[in-house]
Amino acid sequence: MDEELLLDKNQVIDSLSQLPDKVSSEELIERILFIKFIQQRLLETKHVSHAQVMQELNELKQQKLAESAKQNG
């Protein structure tokens, strides 16, 4: 069984502090999952190129922007 990735509390707090004062629980969960994704990918960089990680982050960003536009549109 894979060991669970533990997040740094201060890093999570810093990231959450960048959000607006009022956010949905979904936005909070997404932010925490995004931090977890970044941490996992950083641990995997031994096997994955920097360019690939950046491409995945860009794809995630584009997906998020599309979802946001769909909700607001």
C-alpha atoms as a printed R data frame, in Angstrom:
   type eleno elety resid chain resno       x      y       z
1  ATOM     1    CA   MET     A     1   0.000  0.000   0.000
2  ATOM     2    CA   ASP     A     2   1.278  3.495  -0.894
3  ATOM     3    CA   GLU     A     3   2.163  5.785   1.964
4  ATOM     4    CA   GLU     A     4  -0.168  8.763   2.300
5  ATOM     5    CA   LEU     A     5   1.322 12.090   1.269
6  ATOM     6    CA   LEU     A     6   1.322 14.510   4.188
7  ATOM     7    CA   LEU     A     7   0.968 18.214   3.439
8  ATOM     8    CA   ASP     A     8   2.727 21.008   5.273
9  ATOM     9    CA   LYS     A     9   0.121 22.880   7.335
10 ATOM    10    CA   ASN     A    10   1.800 26.261   6.840
11 ATOM    11    CA   GLN     A    11   1.876 25.769   3.080
12 ATOM    12    CA   VAL     A    12  -1.843 24.946   3.063
13 ATOM    13    CA   ILE     A    13  -2.643 27.961   5.251
14 ATOM    14    CA   ASP     A    14  -0.576 30.247   3.017
15 ATOM    15    CA   SER     A    15  -2.379 28.967  -0.054
16 ATOM    16    CA   LEU     A    16  -5.818 29.283   1.525
17 ATOM    17    CA   SER     A    17  -5.048 32.819   2.664
18 ATOM    18    CA   GLN     A    18  -4.812 33.817  -1.012
19 ATOM    19    CA   LEU     A    19  -8.483 32.947  -1.517
20 ATOM    20    CA   PRO     A    20 -11.268 35.504  -1.055
21 ATOM    21    CA   ASP     A    21 -12.741 35.840   2.436
22 ATOM    22    CA   LYS     A    22 -15.837 33.884   1.408
23 ATOM    23    CA   VAL     A    23 -15.393 30.730  -0.659
24 ATOM    24    CA   SER     A    24 -17.339 27.556  -1.200
25 ATOM    25    CA   SER     A    25 -16.317 24.298   0.404
26 ATOM    26    CA   GLU     A    26 -15.720 22.989  -3.121
27 ATOM    27    CA   GLU     A    27 -13.149 25.731  -3.751
28 ATOM    28    CA   LEU     A    28 -11.393 24.912  -0.479
29 ATOM    29    CA   ILE     A    29 -11.251 21.218  -1.311
30 ATOM    30    CA   GLU     A    30 -10.015 21.943  -4.835
31 ATOM    31    CA   ARG     A    31  -7.235 24.166  -3.467
32 ATOM    32    CA   ILE     A    32  -6.092 21.474  -1.033
33 ATOM    33    CA   LEU     A    33  -6.219 18.808  -3.738
34 ATOM    34    CA   PHE     A    34  -4.210 21.092  -6.019
35 ATOM    35    CA   ILE     A    35  -1.527 21.465  -3.336
36 ATOM    36    CA   LYS     A    36  -1.492 17.687  -2.941
37 ATOM    37    CA   PHE     A    37  -1.162 17.262  -6.716
38 ATOM    38    CA   ILE     A    38   1.816 19.633  -6.794
39 ATOM    39    CA   GLN     A    39   3.505 17.831  -3.914
40 ATOM    40    CA   GLN     A    40   2.977 14.441  -5.540
41 ATOM    41    CA   ARG     A    41   4.372 15.647  -8.845
42 ATOM    42    CA   LEU     A    42   7.387 17.184  -7.117
43 ATOM    43    CA   LEU     A    43   8.105 13.841  -5.483
44 ATOM    44    CA   GLU     A    44   7.812 12.160  -8.868
45 ATOM    45    CA   THR     A    45  10.157 14.581 -10.635
46 ATOM    46    CA   LYS     A    46  12.867 11.976 -10.370
47 ATOM    47    CA   HIS     A    47  10.925 10.130 -13.067
48 ATOM    48    CA   VAL     A    48   9.052 12.966 -14.786
49 ATOM    49    CA   SER     A    49  10.622 15.894 -16.598
50 ATOM    50    CA   HIS     A    50  10.067 19.463 -15.494
51 ATOM    51    CA   ALA     A    51   8.517 20.223 -18.880
52 ATOM    52    CA   GLN     A    52   5.965 17.453 -18.432
53 ATOM    53    CA   VAL     A    53   4.998 18.692 -14.964
54 ATOM    54    CA   MET     A    54   4.604 22.243 -16.313
55 ATOM    55    CA   GLN     A    55   2.472 20.941 -19.192
56 ATOM    56    CA   GLU     A    56   0.220 19.084 -16.758
57 ATOM    57    CA   LEU     A    57  -0.135 22.195 -14.598
58 ATOM    58    CA   ASN     A    58  -1.025 24.254 -17.665
59 ATOM    59    CA   GLU     A    59  -3.626 21.668 -18.700
60 ATOM    60    CA   LEU     A    60  -5.089 21.763 -15.186
61 ATOM    61    CA   LYS     A    61  -5.232 25.557 -15.340
62 ATOM    62    CA   GLN     A    62  -6.963 25.490 -18.736
63 ATOM    63    CA   GLN     A    63  -9.461 22.925 -17.469
64 ATOM    64    CA   LYS     A    64 -10.209 25.077 -14.432
65 ATOM    65    CA   LEU     A    65 -10.646 28.188 -16.573
66 ATOM    66    CA   ALA     A    66 -13.023 26.318 -18.886
67 ATOM    67    CA   GLU     A    67 -15.059 25.075 -15.922
68 ATOM    68    CA   SER     A    68 -15.204 28.590 -14.488
69 ATOM    69    CA   ALA     A    69 -16.309 30.067 -17.834
70 ATOM    70    CA   LYS     A    70 -18.978 27.380 -18.168
71 ATOM    71    CA   GLN     A    71 -20.340 28.167 -14.692
72 ATOM    72    CA   ASN     A    72 -20.336 31.912 -15.338
73 ATOM    73    CA   GLY     A    73 -21.545 31.674 -18.923
